[in-house]
Amino acid sequence: MKLEIAVVSAAGAGAAAAEGADRIELCSSLELGGVTPSQGLMEASLEHVDGRLETHPLIRCRPGDFRYSASDVDTMVHEIRHLLAQGAHGVVVGALTASGDVDLRTVQRLVDAAKEANPAAQLTFHRAIDKSRDPLAALDQLMELGFTRILTSGHAATAGAGLDTLSDMVERASGTLEIMAGGGLTLEDIPAMHAAGLSAVHLSAKRTVSTLADAAISLGTQDDGDPTAYIVTDREIVRAAKAKVNALNLSMPR
């Protein structure tokens, strides 16, 4: 079993690498579900990890749903090209139709852009699959499209709640692609994921930092939340997750 950490900063990328993570999903604005990281963040993160793990940027040009306009798709194609050219090992993409099916036309265009930029690029379909009408049917389509892995909570609010579907997806994939459990995943969930045959787990391993005492003047937020708060990677969570994964791999190699 492998460990992937979602990070939003170069420091977070470095912390994940130092604590033994196998991959990072690099993004910005994790509090909005994540959007595409900047080229500057990509460059700085690669410097911080120094080749110790794989870096996979999220390609999502805006928050919200997964139904994209032609302009949205054009933007994501450019993002894919630039981030792979910088040294990303793969990209994390996803798109749905209004009916909740995989948007094959859009996804094929994103796949083609990635393979043109780097034929060896890995392809991860993100948690848009958890908003799909039928995750097993979506899985079949993604296998045909040549995806490397799927990040999913098993079509449930959390990966723990979606364990039965995750197990079904592992059986359906039959090793053709990797099913990676993520979405509300806790450290306590990891042994059950391993037992169910999941070959990877994905955690945000985050904590919130705040300097609220300095917030006498608000610079504007979407809600009434703390305007000084931001997310960082908690290396203690990464360390604990890696220890669990290592123990499981030693006791029951998978």
PEHUSUL-V602662 format. One record per residue. N is the residue number from 1. RES is the residue in one letter. PSI is psi in whole degrees, -180 to 180 (999 if undefined). OMEGA is omega in whole degrees, -180 to 180 (999 if undefined). BURIAL is I if it has 9 or more other C-alpha atoms within 8 Angstrom, else O. Layout:
# PEHUSUL-V602662
N;RES;PSI;OMEGA;BURIAL / N;RES;PSI;OMEGA;BURIAL
This chain:
# PEHUSUL-V602662
1;M;139;179;I / 2;K;159;-178;I / 3;L;124;175;I / 4;E;138;-180;I / 5;I;132;174;I / 6;A;126;-178;I / 7;V;156;-177;I / 8;V;10;-178;I / 9;S;161;176;I / 10;A;-37;178;I / 11;A;-40;178;I / 12;G;-40;177;I / 13;A;-43;179;I / 14;G;-39;179;I / 15;A;-43;179;I / 16;A;-41;179;I / 17;A;-44;-178;I / 18;A;-31;-178;O / 19;E;6;170;I / 20;G;14;176;O / 21;A;153;180;I / 22;D;-31;-177;I / 23;R;158;165;I / 24;I;146;165;I / 25;E;116;-177;I / 26;L;128;-180;I / 27;C;176;170;I / 28;S;163;174;I / 29;S;55;179;I / 30;L;-29;179;I / 31;E;-16;176;O / 32;L;13;-177;O / 33;G;-4;178;O / 34;G;136;172;I / 35;V;173;-176;I / 36;T;133;176;I / 37;P;157;177;I / 38;S;163;176;O / 39;Q;-33;177;I / 40;G;-43;178;O / 41;L;-39;178;I / 42;M;-48;-178;I / 43;E;-46;-179;I / 44;A;-39;-179;I / 45;S;-41;177;I / 46;L;-38;177;I / 47;E;-40;-178;O / 48;H;-34;-179;I / 49;V;-25;173;I / 50;D;45;175;O / 51;G;8;-175;O / 52;R;-14;178;O / 53;L;170;178;I / 54;E;144;179;I / 55;T;123;-177;I / 56;H;102;179;I / 57;P;141;171;I / 58;L;135;176;I / 59;I;97;-179;I / 60;R;105;-168;I / 61;C;-12;180;I / 62;R;159;172;O / 63;P;178;178;I / 64;G;-149;-175;O / 65;D;-176;-177;O / 66;F;26;175;I / 67;R;112;-168;O / 68;Y;142;175;O / 69;S;170;177;O / 70;A;-38;179;O / 71;S;-40;176;O / 72;D;-46;-178;I / 73;V;-42;176;I / 74;D;-44;180;O / 75;T;-45;-178;I / 76;M;-33;175;I / 77;V;-45;178;I / 78;H;-40;179;O / 79;E;-43;179;I / 80;I;-48;-178;I / 81;R;-46;-176;I / 82;H;-43;-175;I / 83;L;-35;175;I / 84;L;-38;178;I / 85;A;-28;179;I / 86;Q;-15;177;I / 87;G;10;176;O / 88;A;145;179;I / 89;H;-19;179;I / 90;G;-179;179;I / 91;V;156;-179;I / 92;V;114;-172;I / 93;V;172;175;I / 94;G;148;178;I / 95;A;145;-180;I / 96;L;157;173;I / 97;T;174;179;I / 98;A;-26;-179;O / 99;S;-2;177;O / 100;G;15;176;I / 101;D;164;173;I / 102;V;130;177;I / 103;D;90;-172;I / 104;L;-39;-178;O / 105;R;-47;180;O / 106;T;-47;-178;I / 107;V;-40;178;I / 108;Q;-38;179;I / 109;R;-40;178;I / 110;L;-41;177;I / 111;V;-46;-180;I / 112;D;-41;179;O / 113;A;-41;180;I / 114;A;-46;-178;I / 115;K;-31;175;I / 116;E;-37;180;O / 117;A;-38;-180;I / 118;N;104;-178;I / 119;P;-23;-179;O / 120;A;3;-177;O / 121;A;134;174;I / 122;Q;150;-177;I / 123;L;119;176;I / 124;T;130;173;I / 125;F;125;-172;I / 126;H;-167;-171;I / 127;R;10;167;I / 128;A;-29;180;I / 129;I;-26;179;I / 130;D;-9;173;I / 131;K;3;-177;O / 132;S;163;-180;I / 133;R;-40;-176;O / 134;D;101;-175;O / 135;P;-30;180;I / 136;L;-38;175;O / 137;A;-40;177;O / 138;A;-41;178;I / 139;L;-45;179;I / 140;D;-43;-179;I / 141;Q;-38;-179;I / 142;L;-31;173;I / 143;M;-42;179;I / 144;E;-32;-180;O / 145;L;-7;176;O / 146;G;25;179;O / 147;F;149;178;I / 148;T;-41;-177;I / 149;R;166;175;I / 150;I;131;173;I / 151;L;121;-174;I / 152;T;151;172;I / 153;S;13;-180;I / 154;G;34;176;I / 155;H;29;180;I / 156;A;172;-179;I / 157;A;-33;178;I / 158;T;158;179;I / 159;A;-35;178;I / 160;G;-43;180;I / 161;A;-24;-178;I / 162;G;18;-173;I / 163;L;-41;-178;I / 164;D;-44;179;O / 165;T;-39;176;I / 166;L;-43;178;I / 167;S;-42;177;I / 168;D;-38;-180;O / 169;M;-39;177;I / 170;V;-45;-180;I / 171;E;-42;-179;O / 172;R;-41;-179;O / 173;A;-33;175;I / 174;S;39;177;O / 175;G;-2;179;O / 176;T;-38;172;O / 177;L;168;-176;I / 178;E;132;172;I / 179;I;118;-177;I / 180;M;121;-178;I / 181;A;130;177;I / 182;G;157;-178;I / 183;G;97;-178;I / 184;G;19;-178;I / 185;L;134;178;I / 186;T;165;176;O / 187;L;-36;-178;O / 188;E;-21;180;O / 189;D;-20;-169;I / 190;I;-45;179;I / 191;P;-39;179;I / 192;A;-36;178;O / 193;M;-42;178;I / 194;H;-45;-179;I / 195;A;-30;-179;O / 196;A;-2;176;I / 197;G;6;179;I / 198;L;135;-176;I / 199;S;-3;178;I / 200;A;153;174;I / 201;V;151;-174;I / 202;H;124;178;I / 203;L;150;172;I / 204;S;-25;177;O / 205;A;48;-171;I / 206;K;158;166;I / 207;R;159;-176;O / 208;T;133;177;O / 209;V;140;-179;O / 210;S;143;172;O / 211;T;52;-172;O / 212;L;-30;-179;I / 213;A;-20;-179;O / 214;D;10;-171;O / 215;A;36;-180;I / 216;A;-33;178;O / 217;I;117;-180;O / 218;S;137;176;O / 219;L;8;175;O / 220;G;129;174;O / 221;T;167;-178;O / 222;Q;-24;-177;O / 223;D;-159;180;O / 224;D;21;-179;O / 225;G;179;-179;O / 226;D;115;-177;O / 227;P;-10;-180;I / 228;T;-5;-172;I / 229;A;144;173;I / 230;Y;163;-173;O / 231;I;138;173;I / 232;V;161;176;I / 233;T;128;178;I / 234;D;105;-174;I / 235;R;-23;177;I / 236;E;-37;177;O / 237;I;-43;178;I / 238;V;-45;-179;I / 239;R;-44;-179;I / 240;A;-40;179;I / 241;A;-43;179;I / 242;K;-39;178;I / 243;A;-42;179;O / 244;K;-46;-180;I / 245;V;-45;179;I / 246;N;-43;-179;O / 247;A;-41;179;O / 248;L;-40;179;I / 249;N;-34;179;I / 250;L;-37;-176;O / 251;S;-37;-178;O / 252;M;82;-178;O / 253;P;137;179;O / 254;R;999;999;O
